[in-house]
Amino acid sequence: MSIGTGTKLGPYEVQDFIGQGAMGVVYRAYHSALERTGAVKVMQAITPDPDTVARFRHEAQAIARLRHPNIVDVYDFGEFQGTPYMIVEYVPGGSLAAKMAHGPLDRATVLRYLRGIAAGLDYAHRHGVVHRDIKPANVLLTDDDSPVLADFGLAKLMHGSSLKSLTGVTTGTPAYMAPEQVTGSEVGPAADRYSLTTIAYEMLTGVIPFDGEALMELLYAQVHRYPSAPSARDQSLGPQVDTVVMRGLAKNPSDRWESCGAFVDALDAALAVAPSAAGGSTMVMAPPVVATRPVGAAAVAAAPTVAVAPVATLSAAPPSPRRLPRRVLAAVAAVLIVLVAVLGVVAWSAAHRSFDLAMSPQTAAPGDTIVVTADNLPANQAGQIELHSIVRTYGFRADANGAVNTNVTLPRDIELGDHAVKICWSDACHQQLALHVIASVVAVSPVPSATPSALPSPSRSPSPSRSASPSPSSTAEACTGATPVLYVPSISKTAGFKATFRCFPAGHWSVSVVQLSKPYGAGSASTPGNTLYYTQSFSTPPLVTAGLAARVLACNASGRCYETADVTVGV
C-alpha cells in the first residue's frame, strides 16, 4: 500500500517517500501547527484484522509513553485504510550501521555510543518494554552525534500468527539475536543486553561474533556455539575485555550482565587496562615513560636524590664479599637452563596434550542411551556433544581433571544409518566417532520358511571384506527373550554392505543378498551369542544389479532365517 503526497494522517501531512524495509514503507510528514517533521512508518507486514490492530494499539501506547533522550519519540499512531501506522521523531543524521561502514571507531567513541544505547535500553526495561531487534541499523545518530534507538518494540508488534512475512522482523536480526529468540523461548531484557554486547563486539573487533556463517549455521551458532574471544581478533583488547564481553554473550540469560549500564561500566574499566596488558606490542601507544607508567617516571626523577645518601657512608660500608668461583656460577646457570627447558616442555605439553574420546555402545537403536567419555580436556571446560547428520547437542562440563562423562539419549525419530558424534568446545569440534543407528527390535521379523539349501554354496561366494573385520559390540547384554534382528541400512554394488546382528544366538549363519527372488551368496558370519550387537562387513555378490531393490538374508544350518527390509542397491 502506498500513501500519496498530501495525505492527511491526523494533524500530519505526508510529504515524500523516505524508504522501505521489512516492516513496511516510511514517509516524511509535517505537522504545520507545531512546525515539526516526523517519520511515518506504515506497518504493511501486519495483517489488519481486528485482533492484530487491537494488539498494535496496546503495544504502541506502551512505546509512546517512553520519553528518553536516547529513544526516538513516538508522536502519534493509528490506522490508514485498516493498516496500522506510527509517526515517530525524524532523525536525519543517519544510522550507526552507516557510521561503522566508513571505518573503525576509536574506543572513546565506542564507549560513548554504547553508554547512550545502554541508558535508553535500561530506561525502557524499567518500564516493561523490550526492544527485541537491537542492531546498528536501528541506532540513529542525531546532529550532535548522540545515539537514539529507533523501532522500539516493533519486533514484538510484528510477532504473531497474522504476519504476512516471517523474515527478520518477527524474531529480530539473526546476527544480533539472543539464543532464546532463536529457539522461540520467553524473551526479556536479557535478550537486548545480548544484542548490545554483539554490537560492542562488532565495534571493537570490526566483525560480528559469528562472521561468515550462512543463515542456518548462524542461527545454530547463536544457540550452541561460543564465538572467538575479542582478543583473538584484536590482541590489544586483552583478557579483561574477553571476560566482560563473553559474559554478555552467555547462552543462559541469567548469566549475562544485570543491566546494560553494568555491562558498559565493566567494559570501560576493562578497556582502561587493556593497553598495559598488551605491552609493547601495541604500536599506537604514547612513549612508555610518559604514558604507560607515570608513577614509575616520578620514581626515576627522584632517583638521584636517593642515590646520594649512601655515598657519604661508603667508607663505613663492609668490604665486598668474595666472588663465587666460575665453576659454581656455571653449574647454577646449567641448572637454571635445565629448569627453564623442563618448564617449557611442561607448558607445551599442557597446551598440546591429546585427549581421548570414547563411546559405548557404537551401535544403537532410536531411543537408546549411549555414554560418551573423554579425558585430558582443559580443566572445567564447557562444551557440547553434537550428533550429526541431524544436529542435536548435549552440553557438558569437564571436571577439574579434564574428564567428561555424558549420557546421550538418541532421538526416537533419528534416521537409521551412520551418524557422527562430535565433541566440541571453544567454537570448534575437536574429534568425532562413528555411531551406527539400527532399527528397533520390532522392525524385522524372522523368516521361518526360507531354506538354506536354496542358497548358493558358500564356496562360490565372495569373501567378507578384509577392511572391516567382525567386531562384537563392547556392550554385552543378555538378550533373553528378545527377537533377533538383522539390519542393513544400505547396499552398494562396489563398496559392499555392513550387516548388524542384534541379539542373535551363537552359531554360523550363511548370508545372502536376495534380488528378484534370487539369493546370491555373500559369505558367512559367526555370531558369538549373548551379544547385543555384532557387526560385519560383506562384499556385494557380482550378480546383484545396482538400481534394483534387494534384501539381505541370514540362515543357519537348522533352517532358521532372518531377513532385512528391502533397500535399493547403490553403485
Beta strands, then each sheet from edge to edge (+ up, - down):
strand 1: 8-9
strand 2: 12-20
strand 3: 25-31
strand 4: 36-42
strand 5: 74-80
strand 6: 83-89
strand 7: 139-141
strand 8: 147-149
strand 9: 356-360
strand 10: 363-364
strand 11: 369-375
strand 12: 382-388
strand 13: 392-397
strand 14: 404-409
strand 15: 417-425
strand 16: 428-437
strand 17: 471-472
strand 18: 485-487
strand 19: 491-492
strand 20: 496-502
strand 21: 507-515
strand 22: 518-527
strand 23: 533-538
strand 24: 549-555
strand 25: 561-563
strand 26: 567-570
sheet 1: 1+ 2- 3+ 4- 6+ 5-
sheet 2: 7+ 8-
sheet 3: 9+ 11- 14+
sheet 4: 10+ 16+ 15- 12+ 13-
sheet 5: 17+ 23- 20+ 18-
sheet 6: 17+ 23- 20+ 19- 26- 24+ 21- 22+
sheet 7: 17+ 23- 20+ 19- 26- 24+ 25-
end
